[in-house]
Amino acid sequence: MALANRKIGYDEVRPRDLHFDMTDVPKYWMSNDPWTTHWWNALLAAVPDGERWVMQCVRSHLVKLKDEKVRKAGIDFIKQEHYHAREHDIMNQAVQKHGIPMDEVEQAFKNIRAFLQKVLSDDMQLSVMAAGEHFTGTISAVFVEHPEIFRDFDPKLGAMIAWHMIEETEHKSVSFDVYQDAVGSYPKRIAGMVLMTAIFFTISEYQRLRLVAKDGQLFNWRSAIKALDFQFFRPGFMRLLVKHYVPYYLPNFHPWDHDNREAIQVWKKVFDATGDTAKAFRAFIEGEPELKAAAA
């Protein structure tokens, strides 16, 4: 199945140099809730440096590729990730204006990255980054298949993050295919995922607790329960994540074994027709008929 699904999404990968207005972003931009917002803050704070690391890893392996289609997709992937890193830098700055130490979370990730770059080979770094892209692909899969989650986002950040999730879906196989072509070792692929899983949970849970504590919300039990409900029950974000995460460990896995291209078409068609990310965002989460009609 993996070979049959390889590269089916390459035609989807299209860099869009977009800028988002993230002035006046509220402090609790997700569900007006501290614990839920800080879970996302902890994850998203690491995005700019993470995107730049994966760009570096993929770029350094492009010369090893024999398949020109993979190389072309890798170049477009790097462009997409460059724009993502830039916009998330702006988001981090907007959130930090509320006294949330996004820079400390990002620095913690930079320290992890610097250590791993010292002790890991280039091939293992690519493996870790392919696993990291699988995490962003699985997070994106939950979002694009459950767009109602975005209704609890501040619209400005929601529009930016939706664009990010759309493009992460478009290129979800690229770093994996670069790894497979340039390295190809199954044990190294699994080792990379084990390392990335440890990093993911360190950032999402430990750093969330640090942000909550610094915000004086550590003993806000109602907020903690609301966040846990979001993560594990309604809608159960982590539960939904697991079903996309686990297949990575299969020897014949490929990211496009789960073909969810159809889920992103409303956003893409409305954006292509209007050039308006706000309209594309609303059509994506609400399915507004007049916006869909604009793309017909």
RODO-2510 file (C-alpha; in nm, 4 decimals, decimal comma):
residues 296
     n   res          X          Y          Z
     1     m     0,0000     0,0000     0,0000
     2     a     0,2818     0,2423     0,0857
     3     l     0,4340     0,2204    -0,2613
     4     a     0,0944     0,2676    -0,4238
     5     n     0,0271     0,5783    -0,2163
     6     r     0,3704     0,7360    -0,2550
     7     k     0,3615     1,0865    -0,3996
     8     i    -0,0154     1,0966    -0,4501
     9     g    -0,0197     1,4298    -0,2673
    10     y     0,2715     1,5993    -0,4412
    11     d     0,0449     1,7985    -0,6712
    12     e    -0,1151     1,9496    -0,3595
    13     v     0,2053     2,1112    -0,2302
    14     r     0,1923     2,4840    -0,3079
    15     p     0,3799     2,7515    -0,1128
    16     r     0,1606     3,0526    -0,0257
    17     d     0,3435     3,3603     0,1016
    18     l     0,0671     3,4840     0,3313
    19     h     0,0696     3,7421     0,6100
    20     f    -0,1783     3,7458     0,8973
    21     d    -0,2905     4,0296     1,1218
    22     m    -0,2250     3,9060     1,4746
    23     t    -0,2609     4,2357     1,6588
    24     d    -0,4911     4,2365     1,9605
    25     v    -0,4896     3,8587     1,9998
    26     p    -0,6633     3,7855     2,3328
    27     k    -0,4639     3,6345     2,6166
    28     y    -0,6787     3,3196     2,6272
    29     w    -0,7324     3,2731     2,2558
    30     m    -0,8616     2,9142     2,2747
    31     s    -1,2050     2,8722     2,4365
    32     n    -1,1268     3,1770     2,6554
    33     d    -0,9587     2,9213     2,8804
    34     p    -0,6103     2,9358     3,0408
    35     w    -0,5194     2,5653     3,0547
    36     t    -0,6409     2,4874     2,7015
    37     t    -0,4745     2,7975     2,5566
    38     h    -0,1445     2,7242     2,7298
    39     w    -0,1411     2,3670     2,5990
    40     w    -0,1475     2,5126     2,2489
    41     n     0,0948     2,7899     2,3448
    42     a     0,3451     2,5299     2,4652
    43     l     0,3223     2,3362     2,1397
    44     l     0,3183     2,6333     1,9058
    45     a     0,6017     2,8195     2,0788
    46     a     0,8432     2,5576     1,9440
    47     v     0,7133     2,5775     1,5873
    48     p     0,9496     2,8435     1,4417
    49     d     1,2696     2,6683     1,5488
    50     g     1,1220     2,3267     1,4696
    51     e     1,0287     2,4384     1,1187
    52     r     1,3796     2,5735     1,0618
    53     w     1,5346     2,2504     1,1839
    54     v     1,3287     2,0358     0,9490
    55     m     1,4075     2,2760     0,6625
    56     q     1,7771     2,2340     0,7374
    57     c     1,7515     1,8545     0,7563
    58     v     1,5570     1,8186     0,4317
    59     r     1,7762     2,0695     0,2466
    60     s     2,0949     1,8850     0,3466
    61     h     1,9591     1,5582     0,2021
    62     l     1,8189     1,6880    -0,1269
    63     v     2,1497     1,6231    -0,3053
    64     k     2,1219     1,2537    -0,2155
    65     l     1,7900     1,2110    -0,3943
    66     k     1,7612     1,0434    -0,7318
    67     d     1,3883     1,1020    -0,7738
    68     e     1,3353     1,4471    -0,9241
    69     k     0,9714     1,4570    -0,8084
    70     v     1,0776     1,4083    -0,4474
    71     r     1,3423     1,6798    -0,4862
    72     k     1,0883     1,9251    -0,6336
    73     a     0,8409     1,8495    -0,3550
    74     g     1,1222     1,8979    -0,1018
    75     i     1,1976     2,2450    -0,2384
    76     d     0,8298     2,3485    -0,2224
    77     f     0,8091     2,1973     0,1266
    78     i     1,1014     2,4144     0,2433
    79     k     0,9284     2,7253     0,1082
    80     q     0,6065     2,6399     0,2913
    81     e     0,7920     2,5791     0,6166
    82     h     0,9787     2,9100     0,5818
    83     y     0,6492     3,1000     0,5677
    84     h     0,5079     2,8973     0,8587
    85     a     0,8091     2,9787     1,0778
    86     r     0,7813     3,3501     0,9986
    87     e     0,4106     3,3722     1,0857
    88     h     0,4553     3,1703     1,4052
    89     d     0,7330     3,4072     1,5104
    90     i     0,4746     3,6848     1,4879
    91     m     0,2207     3,4766     1,6786
    92     n     0,4699     3,4092     1,9578
    93     q     0,5390     3,7815     1,9859
    94     a     0,1655     3,8588     1,9993
    95     v     0,1079     3,6071     2,2797
    96     q     0,4173     3,7210     2,4694
    97     k     0,2745     4,0735     2,4939
    98     h     0,0343     3,9288     2,7518
    99     g     0,3293     3,8298     2,9714
   100     i     0,3306     3,4672     2,8546
   101     p     0,6992     3,3590     2,8269
   102     m     0,6827     3,2012     2,4830
   103     d     1,0524     3,2792     2,4403
   104     e     1,1394     3,0518     2,7339
   105     v     0,9486     2,7586     2,5834
   106     e     1,1106     2,8141     2,2465
   107     q     1,4534     2,8392     2,4082
   108     a     1,3953     2,5078     2,5880
   109     f     1,3229     2,3478     2,2509
   110     k     1,6312     2,5147     2,1008
   111     n     1,8400     2,3626     2,3800
   112     i     1,7004     2,0172     2,3020
   113     r     1,7660     2,0696     1,9326
   114     a     2,1229     2,1895     1,9928
   115     f     2,1973     1,8838     2,2084
   116     l     2,0510     1,6425     1,9531
   117     q     2,2451     1,8066     1,6722
   118     k     2,5649     1,7389     1,8666
   119     v     2,4947     1,3730     1,9402
   120     l     2,2934     1,2580     1,6376
   121     s     2,4106     1,1930     1,2838
   122     d     2,2550     1,3883     0,9978
   123     d     2,0546     1,0792     0,9037
   124     m     1,9128     1,0432     1,2553
   125     q     1,8253     1,4113     1,2664
   126     l     1,6311     1,3652     0,9444
   127     s     1,4572     1,0665     1,1040
   128     v     1,3573     1,2773     1,4060
   129     m     1,2290     1,5511     1,1788
   130     a     1,0338     1,3059     0,9612
   131     a     0,8711     1,1886     1,2839
   132     g     0,8076     1,5501     1,3827
   133     e     0,6357     1,6096     1,0522
   134     h     0,4227     1,3038     1,1183
   135     f     0,3148     1,4679     1,4449
   136     t     0,2208     1,7888     1,2646
   137     g     0,0480     1,5790     0,9994
   138     t    -0,1559     1,3956     1,2624
   139     i    -0,2452     1,7191     1,4435
   140     s    -0,3488     1,8619     1,1077
   141     a    -0,5547     1,5518     1,0298
   142     v    -0,7552     1,5992     1,3502
   143     f    -0,8147     1,9653     1,2661
   144     v    -0,9074     1,9240     0,8999
   145     e    -1,1360     1,6296     0,9741
   146     h    -1,2958     1,8071     1,2734
   147     p    -1,2985     2,1728     1,1659
   148     e    -1,5577     2,2517     1,4327
   149     i    -1,2658     2,2619     1,6785
   150     f    -1,1638     2,5923     1,5199
   151     r    -1,4863     2,7562     1,6379
   152     d    -1,3273     2,7934     1,9813
   153     f    -1,0250     2,9790     1,8399
   154     d    -0,9781     3,3534     1,8201
   155     p    -1,0597     3,4179     1,4497
   156     k    -0,7251     3,5879     1,3730
   157     l    -0,5155     3,3029     1,5078
   158     g    -0,7663     3,0500     1,3800
   159     a    -0,7223     3,1730     1,0220
   160     m    -0,3440     3,1493     1,0478
   161     i    -0,3412     2,8078     1,2114
   162     a    -0,5964     2,6724     0,9619
   163     w    -0,3684     2,7799     0,6729
   164     h    -0,0785     2,6093     0,8516
   165     m    -0,2775     2,2875     0,8999
   166     i    -0,3905     2,2889     0,5348
   167     e    -0,0330     2,3127     0,4112
   168     e     0,0931     2,0575     0,6645
   169     t    -0,1626     1,8195     0,5153
   170     e    -0,0462     1,9021     0,1634
   171     h     0,3172     1,8166     0,2364
   172     k     0,2709     1,5470     0,5003
   173     s     0,4620     1,2850     0,3004
   174     v     0,7555     1,4967     0,1832
   175     s     1,0022     1,4692     0,4719
   176     f     0,9091     1,1014     0,5078
   177     d     0,9845     1,0368     0,1393
   178     v     1,3106     1,2318     0,1598
   179     y     1,4073     1,0160     0,4583
   180     q     1,3085     0,6950     0,2795
   181     d     1,5055     0,7865    -0,0334
   182     a     1,8122     0,9316     0,1406
   183     v     1,8351     0,6913     0,4398
   184     g     1,5634     0,4255     0,4318
   185     s     1,6481     0,2465     0,7567
   186     y     1,3363     0,1196     0,9375
   187     p     1,5074     0,0898     1,2814
   188     k     1,6332     0,4477     1,2514
   189     r     1,2858     0,5633     1,1511
   190     i     1,1371     0,4078     1,4646
   191     a     1,4166     0,5460     1,6847
   192     g     1,3447     0,8913     1,5449
   193     m     0,9778     0,8584     1,6353
   194     v     1,0582     0,7456     1,9904
   195     l     1,2765     1,0540     2,0373
   196     m     1,0181     1,2866     1,8847
   197     t     0,7412     1,1414     2,1018
   198     a     0,9457     1,2216     2,4135
   199     i     1,0020     1,5756     2,2869
   200     f     0,6322     1,6201     2,2029
   201     f     0,5104     1,5215     2,5476
   202     t     0,7810     1,7224     2,7236
   203     i     0,6751     2,0348     2,5389
   204     s     0,2995     1,9808     2,5463
   205     e     0,2651     1,8804     2,9111
   206     y     0,5669     1,9999     3,1122
   207     q     0,5912     2,3332     2,9333
   208     r     0,2132     2,3799     2,9548
   209     l     0,2390     2,3419     3,3330
   210     r     0,5197     2,6001     3,3403
   211     l     0,3092     2,8474     3,1447
   212     v     0,0012     2,7843     3,3575
   213     a     0,2054     2,8332     3,6769
   214     k     0,3687     3,1543     3,5526
   215     d     0,0240     3,2813     3,4582
   216     g    -0,1012     3,2162     3,8131
   217     q    -0,3553     2,9600     3,6899
   218     l    -0,2051     2,6394     3,8300
   219     f    -0,4883     2,5881     4,0788
   220     n    -0,7670     2,6922     3,8439
   221     w    -0,9296     2,3491     3,8611
   222     r    -1,2263     2,4388     3,6439
   223     s    -0,9894     2,5374     3,3649
   224     a    -0,7791     2,2229     3,4174
   225     i    -1,0877     2,0009     3,3920
   226     k    -1,2061     2,1876     3,0821
   227     a    -0,8660     2,1364     2,9173
   228     l    -0,8583     1,7661     3,0022
   229     d    -1,2105     1,7310     2,8651
   230     f    -1,0933     1,8899     2,5383
   231     q    -0,7868     1,6670     2,5201
   232     f    -0,9414     1,3315     2,6084
   233     f    -1,3217     1,3420     2,5875
   234     r    -1,4968     1,6238     2,3974
   235     p    -1,3783     1,6176     2,1244
   236     g    -1,0906     1,4112     2,2657
   237     f    -0,8086     1,5680     2,0669
   238     m    -0,5413     1,3300     2,1986
   239     r    -0,7669     1,0284     2,1469
   240     l    -0,8237     1,1349     1,7859
   241     l    -0,4498     1,1926     1,7466
   242     v    -0,3532     0,8407     1,8509
   243     k    -0,5269     0,6657     1,5612
   244     h    -0,3114     0,8632     1,3157
   245     y     0,0057     0,8347     1,5250
   246     v     0,0254     0,4576     1,5749
   247     p     0,0494     0,3460     1,2070
   248     y     0,3894     0,5157     1,1771
   249     y     0,5407     0,2119     1,3505
   250     l     0,4287    -0,0259     1,0744
   251     p     0,7129    -0,1318     0,8404
   252     n     0,5146    -0,0494     0,5253
   253     f     0,3641     0,2760     0,6528
   254     h     0,3272     0,5778     0,4268
   255     p     0,1617     0,9096     0,5280
   256     w    -0,0803     0,8965     0,2347
   257     d    -0,2143     0,5578     0,3449
   258     h    -0,4649     0,7923     0,5086
   259     d    -0,5788     1,0023     0,2145
   260     n    -0,7514     1,3101     0,3562
   261     r    -0,7000     1,5465     0,0633
   262     e    -1,0737     1,5925     0,0242
   263     a    -1,0976     1,7480     0,3713
   264     i    -0,8872     2,0490     0,2688
   265     q    -1,0522     2,1257    -0,0649
   266     v    -1,3125     2,3744     0,0652
   267     w    -1,0427     2,5977     0,2134
   268     k    -0,8276     2,5731    -0,0976
   269     k    -1,1099     2,6398    -0,3441
   270     v    -1,2437     2,9408    -0,1540
   271     f    -0,8970     3,0848    -0,1063
   272     d    -0,8097     3,0332    -0,4735
   273     a    -1,1342     3,2048    -0,5762
   274     t    -1,1177     3,4979    -0,3340
   275     g    -0,7587     3,5313    -0,2103
   276     d    -0,9141     3,5944     0,1308
   277     t    -0,7926     3,3761     0,4189
   278     a    -1,0751     3,4948     0,6456
   279     k    -1,3393     3,3799     0,3955
   280     a    -1,1570     3,0520     0,3382
   281     f    -1,1416     3,0001     0,7145
   282     r    -1,5127     3,0654     0,7617
   283     a    -1,6056     2,8366     0,4732
   284     f    -1,3802     2,5688     0,6151
   285     i    -1,5281     2,5697     0,9664
   286     e    -1,8883     2,6596     0,8843
   287     g    -1,9392     2,5406     0,5289
   288     e    -2,1108     2,8701     0,4417
   289     p    -2,2987     2,8108     0,1117
   290     e    -2,2295     3,1560    -0,0333
   291     l    -1,8566     3,1135     0,0247
   292     k    -1,8565     2,7683    -0,1289
   293     a    -2,0476     2,9108    -0,4231
   294     a    -1,7723     3,1668    -0,4754
   295     a    -1,5353     2,8801    -0,5425
   296     a    -1,7660     2,6939    -0,7806
***
